[in-house]
Amino acid sequence: MVLMVKEEYESMGFELLDTRNDFVFKSIFGVETNKDLLTEFLVAILEIDINEIILVDPHLEMNHADDKASVMDIRVMTNENVMINIEIQLQNHHAFPERMLMYWAKMYANQDRKSLPFSKLNKAIQIAVTDFTFLPKEHFHSKFYLTETEDHFVYSHHMEMHVLELTKLNLKLSKETTELEKWLLFLKGDKKMKEALAMEDATFSKAYNEVQRLSQDQLARYHAMSSERTERTRIQIEEDARVAVEESRRKGFEEGKEEGKEIGIEIGKEEGKEIGKDEGKEEGIEIGTKQERENNIKKMLLAEISIEQIAAILNLPITELEIIVNK
């Protein structure tokens, strides 16, 4: 993961922050003074007219004590009352598609707290910008709707998802470059690309000025590095958990075989093996996974990650985390 574009400004003496960084992305597009930039970006993605947007609190309300916390990157409401959440993700992790689907579902279901009649519910759109490849198609822009499998008609236009894979964008700036391609080139491009875009369009000039301003702000640089550290910690925790589960399965299988042999002496060799394998695997996986999860939670707390962020990362209720923390 690259936090900064490694190009020194000869006259300015600072490094340009990476616009794909979570904090930088939100600082450019998720503030009131730059709503015009976000509007232009959304219009390019969705190919619809948007006259006005309202930035909405990205924290989704929890209706029950056991609900899992969800904090979106940038959440807006358009003048047509369409809800939109846009996320940027640098590293893939298990169940990423399911995570995006859950964010869409929670955003849509969040309307229910107002006790609106179903006919008054509004459309919700989930957008994911990724710096990794995970969909089986060549083009960088994928659109998803809820459709019938044979005749392909749309069941409801209230459900819409977009995935923009930066890794599949392999082109140079030209007269044929679309507005969406320009925005994605701005996000993943180096200093020269950003300058070229800024030279030809006032919108990109403003966006580039924002990147320069953030890059010279020491507090912004600190938050950008902190965001990257949090992401690295999450990735390591997921990898540790995966290894722990695999090891638990292996140990459970071995213990199950041994236990199965012993039980098999009494109730029959073949029947005993199966019982021993099943019980050993289940007990080994359960004990190993639970202990590793608790260790990972403690590591995240030591890394100064809030309990709300941990709940969102691990998809656990806050009440369950509090029990583990207070052991």
C-alpha positions as CSV (number, residue, x, y, z in Angstrom):
1,M,0.0,0.0,0.0
2,V,1.4,3.4,-1.0
3,L,0.5,6.4,1.2
4,M,2.4,9.1,-0.6
5,V,3.4,9.7,-4.2
6,K,7.2,9.6,-4.0
7,E,7.8,12.7,-6.0
8,E,9.5,15.7,-4.3
9,Y,8.4,19.1,-5.4
10,E,11.7,20.9,-6.1
11,S,10.4,24.3,-5.1
12,M,7.8,23.3,-2.5
13,G,9.7,20.5,-0.7
14,F,6.7,18.2,0.2
15,E,5.4,14.9,-1.0
16,L,2.0,14.7,-2.5
17,L,-0.5,12.6,-0.5
18,D,-2.1,9.7,-2.3
19,T,-5.6,10.5,-3.3
20,R,-6.6,6.8,-2.9
21,N,-5.9,7.0,0.8
22,D,-9.1,6.7,2.8
23,F,-8.6,9.9,4.8
24,V,-7.4,12.0,1.8
25,F,-10.3,10.7,-0.3
26,K,-12.9,11.8,2.4
27,S,-11.1,15.1,2.9
28,I,-11.4,16.0,-0.8
29,F,-14.9,14.7,-1.5
30,G,-16.6,14.5,1.9
31,V,-16.6,18.2,3.0
32,E,-19.2,21.0,2.4
33,T,-16.7,23.2,0.6
34,N,-16.1,20.5,-2.0
35,K,-19.6,19.3,-2.7
36,D,-19.3,20.5,-6.2
37,L,-16.4,18.1,-6.8
38,L,-18.3,15.2,-5.3
39,T,-21.4,16.1,-7.4
40,E,-19.3,16.0,-10.6
41,F,-17.8,12.7,-9.6
42,L,-21.2,11.1,-8.9
43,V,-22.6,12.5,-12.2
44,A,-19.8,10.8,-14.1
45,I,-20.3,7.5,-12.3
46,L,-24.1,7.3,-12.4
47,E,-24.7,9.2,-15.7
48,I,-27.7,11.1,-14.2
49,D,-28.5,14.8,-13.5
50,I,-27.8,15.8,-9.9
51,N,-28.6,19.4,-9.1
52,E,-27.8,19.3,-5.4
53,I,-26.5,16.9,-2.8
54,I,-26.7,17.0,1.0
55,L,-23.9,15.4,3.0
56,V,-25.4,12.9,5.5
57,D,-23.9,11.6,8.8
58,P,-22.0,8.4,7.7
59,H,-22.8,6.7,11.0
60,L,-25.9,4.5,10.5
61,E,-28.2,4.4,13.5
62,M,-28.5,1.1,15.3
63,N,-32.1,0.0,16.0
64,H,-31.2,-2.7,18.5
65,A,-28.5,-3.2,21.1
66,D,-27.0,-6.2,19.2
67,D,-26.8,-4.4,15.9
68,K,-23.4,-4.1,14.4
69,A,-21.9,-0.6,14.0
70,S,-21.5,0.7,10.4
71,V,-19.6,3.8,9.4
72,M,-19.7,4.6,5.8
73,D,-17.0,6.7,3.9
74,I,-19.2,9.4,2.3
75,R,-23.0,9.3,2.4
76,V,-25.2,11.8,0.6
77,M,-28.8,12.5,-0.3
78,T,-29.6,14.0,-3.8
79,N,-32.3,16.5,-4.6
80,E,-34.3,13.6,-5.8
81,N,-34.0,11.9,-2.3
82,V,-31.7,9.2,-3.7
83,M,-29.3,7.9,-1.0
84,I,-25.7,7.3,-2.1
85,N,-22.8,5.8,-0.2
86,I,-19.3,5.9,-1.9
87,E,-16.4,3.9,-0.5
88,I,-12.8,3.6,-1.5
89,Q,-10.8,0.4,-0.6
90,L,-7.1,-0.2,-1.3
91,Q,-6.8,-3.8,-0.2
92,N,-9.1,-6.7,-0.8
93,H,-10.3,-8.8,2.2
94,H,-12.6,-11.7,2.7
95,A,-16.3,-11.1,2.1
96,F,-15.8,-7.7,0.5
97,P,-18.8,-8.1,-1.8
98,E,-21.0,-9.1,1.2
99,R,-19.7,-6.1,3.1
100,M,-20.8,-3.7,0.3
101,L,-24.2,-5.5,0.1
102,M,-24.6,-5.1,3.9
103,Y,-23.8,-1.4,3.7
104,W,-26.5,-1.0,1.0
105,A,-29.0,-3.0,3.0
106,K,-28.4,-0.9,6.2
107,M,-28.6,2.3,4.3
108,Y,-31.9,1.3,2.7
109,A,-33.3,-0.2,5.9
110,N,-32.3,2.9,7.9
111,Q,-35.4,4.6,6.4
112,D,-37.6,2.2,8.4
113,R,-36.8,4.2,11.6
114,K,-39.0,7.0,10.3
115,S,-41.9,4.5,9.9
116,L,-42.4,5.5,6.3
117,P,-44.9,3.6,4.2
118,F,-43.2,1.3,1.7
119,S,-44.4,3.5,-1.2
120,K,-42.4,6.4,0.3
121,L,-39.0,4.6,0.5
122,N,-36.2,6.0,-1.6
123,K,-33.6,4.5,-3.8
124,A,-30.2,3.6,-2.4
125,I,-27.0,3.3,-4.4
126,Q,-23.7,1.8,-3.1
127,I,-20.5,2.7,-4.9
128,A,-17.2,1.0,-4.3
129,V,-13.9,2.3,-5.7
130,T,-11.2,-0.4,-5.4
131,D,-7.5,-0.5,-6.0
132,F,-7.6,-4.3,-6.5
133,T,-9.2,-6.6,-9.0
134,F,-11.9,-9.0,-7.9
135,L,-14.7,-9.1,-10.5
136,P,-14.5,-11.5,-13.5
137,K,-14.7,-8.9,-16.3
138,E,-12.3,-6.7,-18.2
139,H,-13.9,-3.3,-18.0
140,F,-13.3,-1.2,-14.9
141,H,-16.9,-0.2,-14.3
142,S,-19.4,-2.8,-13.2
143,K,-23.1,-2.0,-12.5
144,F,-25.5,-4.2,-10.6
145,Y,-29.2,-4.2,-10.4
146,L,-31.8,-6.7,-9.0
147,T,-32.9,-8.4,-12.2
148,E,-34.9,-11.5,-13.2
149,T,-32.5,-14.2,-14.4
150,E,-34.2,-15.2,-17.7
151,D,-35.8,-12.1,-19.1
152,H,-33.5,-9.7,-17.3
153,F,-36.1,-7.1,-16.3
154,V,-35.4,-5.1,-13.2
155,Y,-37.4,-6.1,-10.1
156,S,-36.9,-2.8,-8.3
157,H,-34.8,0.2,-9.2
158,H,-34.3,0.9,-5.5
159,M,-31.3,-1.4,-5.5
160,E,-28.2,-0.3,-7.4
161,M,-24.5,-1.0,-6.9
162,H,-21.4,0.2,-8.8
163,V,-17.8,-1.1,-8.6
164,L,-14.9,0.9,-10.1
165,E,-11.7,-1.2,-10.2
166,L,-8.8,1.2,-10.6
167,T,-6.4,-1.6,-11.5
168,K,-8.3,-2.2,-14.8
169,L,-7.9,1.4,-15.9
170,N,-5.0,1.2,-18.3
171,L,-5.2,4.3,-20.6
172,K,-3.7,7.7,-21.2
173,L,-5.4,11.1,-21.1
174,S,-6.7,12.0,-24.6
175,K,-9.5,13.8,-26.3
176,E,-11.6,10.6,-26.2
177,T,-11.2,10.2,-22.4
178,T,-14.6,10.2,-20.6
179,E,-15.3,12.2,-17.5
180,L,-15.4,9.1,-15.4
181,E,-12.1,8.0,-16.8
182,K,-10.6,11.4,-16.0
183,W,-11.8,11.1,-12.3
184,L,-10.3,7.7,-12.0
185,L,-7.1,8.8,-13.6
186,F,-7.0,11.7,-11.1
187,L,-7.4,9.2,-8.2
188,K,-4.7,6.8,-9.3
189,G,-2.5,9.1,-11.4
190,D,0.9,10.6,-10.4
191,K,1.7,14.3,-10.1
192,K,2.1,14.8,-13.9
193,M,-1.4,13.2,-14.6
194,K,-3.0,15.4,-11.9
195,E,-1.4,18.5,-13.3
196,A,-2.5,17.6,-16.9
197,L,-6.1,17.2,-15.7
198,A,-5.9,20.5,-13.7
199,M,-4.6,22.4,-16.8
200,E,-7.6,21.4,-18.9
201,D,-10.5,21.8,-16.5
202,A,-11.4,24.1,-13.6
203,T,-13.0,21.3,-11.6
204,F,-9.8,19.2,-11.6
205,S,-7.8,22.3,-10.9
206,K,-9.8,22.8,-7.7
207,A,-9.4,19.1,-6.8
208,Y,-5.6,19.3,-7.4
209,N,-5.4,22.4,-5.2
210,E,-7.1,20.5,-2.5
211,V,-4.5,17.7,-2.7
212,Q,-1.7,20.2,-2.5
213,R,-3.3,21.9,0.5
214,L,-3.7,18.7,2.4
215,S,-0.2,17.5,1.5
216,Q,1.2,20.6,3.2
217,D,-0.9,20.2,6.3
218,Q,1.0,18.3,9.0
219,L,-2.2,17.3,10.8
220,A,-3.7,16.0,7.6
221,R,-0.5,14.0,6.9
222,Y,-0.7,12.5,10.4
223,H,-4.3,11.4,9.9
224,A,-3.5,10.0,6.4
225,M,-0.7,7.9,7.9
226,S,-2.9,6.8,10.8
227,S,-5.6,5.7,8.3
228,E,-3.0,3.5,6.5
229,R,-1.8,2.0,9.8
230,T,-5.4,1.1,10.7
231,E,-5.9,-0.6,7.3
232,R,-2.6,-2.5,7.7
233,T,-3.6,-3.7,11.2
234,R,-7.0,-4.8,9.9
235,I,-5.4,-6.8,7.1
236,Q,-2.9,-8.4,9.5
237,I,-5.7,-9.3,11.9
238,E,-7.7,-11.0,9.2
239,E,-4.7,-12.9,8.0
240,D,-3.9,-14.0,11.6
241,A,-7.5,-15.1,12.1
242,R,-7.4,-17.1,8.8
243,V,-4.2,-18.9,9.8
244,A,-5.6,-19.5,13.3
245,V,-8.7,-21.1,11.9
246,E,-6.7,-23.3,9.5
247,E,-4.5,-24.4,12.4
248,S,-7.5,-25.1,14.6
249,R,-9.0,-27.2,11.9
250,R,-5.8,-29.2,11.5
251,K,-5.4,-29.8,15.2
252,G,-9.1,-30.7,15.5
253,F,-8.8,-33.2,12.7
254,E,-5.7,-34.8,14.3
255,E,-7.3,-34.9,17.8
256,G,-10.5,-36.2,16.3
257,K,-8.7,-39.1,14.6
258,E,-7.0,-40.1,17.9
259,E,-10.1,-39.8,19.9
260,G,-12.0,-41.7,17.2
261,K,-9.6,-44.6,17.4
262,E,-10.1,-44.9,21.1
263,I,-13.9,-44.7,21.0
264,G,-13.8,-47.1,18.1
265,I,-12.5,-49.8,20.4
266,E,-15.7,-49.7,22.3
267,I,-18.4,-49.0,19.7
268,G,-16.7,-50.1,16.4
269,K,-13.7,-48.8,14.6
270,E,-15.4,-47.0,11.7
271,E,-18.2,-45.5,13.7
272,G,-15.8,-44.3,16.4
273,K,-13.5,-42.6,13.8
274,E,-16.4,-40.5,12.4
275,I,-17.7,-39.5,15.9
276,G,-14.1,-38.6,17.0
277,K,-13.4,-36.6,13.8
278,D,-16.5,-34.6,14.0
279,E,-16.3,-33.8,17.7
280,G,-12.6,-33.1,17.6
281,K,-12.8,-30.8,14.6
282,E,-15.7,-28.8,16.0
283,E,-14.2,-28.4,19.5
284,G,-10.8,-27.6,18.1
285,I,-12.0,-25.0,15.7
286,E,-14.4,-23.4,18.2
287,I,-11.7,-23.0,21.0
288,G,-9.0,-21.9,18.6
289,T,-11.1,-19.4,16.7
290,K,-12.6,-17.8,19.9
291,Q,-9.2,-17.4,21.6
292,E,-7.6,-15.9,18.4
293,R,-10.5,-13.5,18.0
294,E,-10.1,-12.2,21.5
295,N,-6.4,-11.8,21.0
296,N,-7.0,-9.9,17.8
297,I,-9.5,-7.6,19.5
298,K,-6.9,-6.8,22.2
299,K,-4.3,-6.0,19.6
300,M,-6.6,-3.6,17.9
301,L,-7.3,-1.8,21.2
302,L,-3.6,-1.5,21.8
303,A,-3.3,0.0,18.3
304,E,-5.8,2.7,19.5
305,I,-8.6,1.5,17.2
306,S,-12.0,2.4,18.8
307,I,-14.4,-0.2,19.9
308,E,-16.9,1.1,17.3
309,Q,-14.3,0.6,14.5
310,I,-13.5,-2.9,15.7
311,A,-17.2,-3.8,15.7
312,A,-17.4,-2.6,12.1
313,I,-14.3,-4.4,11.0
314,L,-15.1,-7.8,12.7
315,N,-18.9,-7.6,12.2
316,L,-19.5,-8.1,15.9
317,P,-22.1,-6.5,18.2
318,I,-20.6,-3.8,20.5
319,T,-22.1,-5.6,23.5
320,E,-20.1,-8.7,22.7
321,L,-16.9,-6.7,22.4
322,E,-17.5,-5.1,25.7
323,I,-17.7,-8.5,27.4
324,I,-14.4,-9.5,25.9
325,V,-12.7,-6.2,26.8
326,N,-13.9,-6.4,30.4
327,K,-12.6,-10.0,31.0
